[in-house]
Amino acid sequence: MLKKSNGYRAIVRALGGMTEDELKKAIAEELADERRVAVLERLHQRFTTVRARRERAELLKELET
């Protein structure tokens, strides 16, 4: 998914459109293949942001019921 031939900036741009599942897959692929620390940290940072946003929306939805 995020090949080494892609520059770091191109990878960071791609993260904005990725879903939680896509980010999980990208993290697993990075751990299995390229193993780049900076990319892995950025993937995890984005993953936790997306997950927190989803969890927060779920919590707020419970207030509406």
Secondary structure as GFF3:
##gff-version 3
##sequence-region A 1 65
A	DSSP	alpha_helix	8	15	.	.	.	ID=ss1
A	DSSP	alpha_helix	20	32	.	.	.	ID=ss2
A	DSSP	alpha_helix	37	64	.	.	.	ID=ss3
###
